[in-house]
Amino acid sequence: MQRNTLLAAGAIVSALLALSACGGTAALSKPAYINKADAICKTASTQIKGLGSPKDAKGFVTLLDRATPIETKLLSDLEGLAKPKADAKALQTQYFDVYDRAVTQLKKVQVEADKAGGDPAKLSKLAGSLNGFNTAAADKYIGGYGIHSCSQGGG
């Protein structure tokens, strides 16, 4: 498996730090929502960065196995927040819907990677399926909204 493909797939996993539709009961104010979502994403981002980049096929599988539970928890935590009413629809369509699909794909890839038995050709194809997600517009939107730790650039 080519190192560039592995690194790109690792970047996609890192980009999946903002994930889901939000639920909850009472809508938060925009500043409160930004602060809470940013804190949730910052925690997940730190955990993902701590996983490092895969150096080979086995490392790619390990990264998926470790990152997917982090992304799942992030999804759950973000779902616990209630979006500001005025921004709920735009947040959902511009950002969260994109990441919902990406996380669903991540979970599928994790299952298939575990089945691949370390076969570099199969794993390279799976990594490519993650690279097919273009989250740049969603990342730009959420960063512009003020949730910087949830955008790909983080921070």
N, C-alpha and C positions, 0 to 999 in steps of 0.2 A: 504494500500500500504506500502510496506516495506521501511523504511528510507534509507537503502543502495541502493535500486533501484532509489529512488528519488535523492540521492546524486550523484550516477553514471550518471543519466540523466542530472543533473545540470552540472557535469563536461564535459559531451559531448557538452552541449550548449556552455560552456565556450571555449571548444576546437574548436568550429566552427568560430573562429575569423579571419580566412583567407579564403577567399571565392571564388574567381571567376576567370574567364578568364579576361585578361586585354585587353583593347582596346586602344583608344587614337590615336594620329597621329605620331609624331616623337618619335622614340625609345629613352629612357633615357639611360644614362650611368649606369653601375651597381651600383656605389656608390650613384648616385642620386636616382635610383630606390629603393635601400635599405632604404635610409633615408626617402623617401616619404611613402613607404609602411609601414615601421616601425612606423612612426608617426600616420598613419591612424589606424593601428592595436592597437597601444598603447591607443588611444582615445577610441576605441570600447572595449578594454579589461577593461579599468577603468570603463566604463559604465556597462559592464556585471558583474564585481566583485561587483559593488554597488548594484546589485539586490539581492545578498545573495543566500543562498541555501534553497530549499523548505523543509518545515517541515511536510507537509501533502499534500493530493491530491489537495486541493484548491491552495496551494502554488505552486505546480507544474504547474497548469494551468496558474496562474498569472505569473510565471517565463517565460513560453512560450510566453504569450501575450506581455510581456515587452521585451524579448530578440529577438524575431523574427524581429521587426522593426529595432533594432540595427544591426542585421546581414544583413538585406536587405540594409541598408545604407552603411554598410561596403562593401558589394558586389558592390554597385554602385560606391563608391569611388575608390575601387581597379580597377574596370573596366575602370576608367578614366585615369589610368596610362598605359603607353606604356612600355612593357617589353624590356629589353636590347635584341637586335637582336640575339646575340650569345647564349643567355640563354632561349629564348622565348619558344622553344619546350619543353625543359626539365622542366621548371617552370610549363608549362601547364599540362604536363602528370604526373609529379611527385608530384605536389602539388595542383594546382587549380582544376583539374578535380575531385579529391577526395572531395574537399570542395564544389564544385558545387553540387555533388550528395548529400552530407550531408545536405546542406542548403535546397535543394529541399525536402528532407525527413523531415527536421525540420518544414518546412511550412505545409506539409501534416499532421504531428503530431499535430501542433497547431490547425488546423482546426478540426481534429478528437477529440482533447482534449476538445475543446469548445463544441462539440456536446455530449460528454460523460456525461455531467451533474454531474460531481463530483463522478462518479462511480469508486471507488478505483480499482476494478479488470480491468476495461477498461483502466484506466490511467496507471496502472502498465504495462499492455501489450504495450501501446504506448511508455512508457519510455524505455521498453526493445527494441523496434524497433530503438531507438536512440543509445542504447548501442551496437547495432550490427555493427556500423561503426567503423572500425579500422583505425584511422588516425595517428597512431604512426610513420609509415614510412614517411608520408608526413610532419609531424611535425619535424622529425629529418632532413629531407631534407632541409626544409625552414630555420630552425635554423642554419644548416651548411652553407647555402647560405649567412646568415648574417642578416636575418629578424627575430630577436629574439622575438619581440612582437607578431608576427603572429604564432609562434610555441606554442604548448600547455603550455609549461613551462613559456612562456612570459618573459618579463623583459628585 
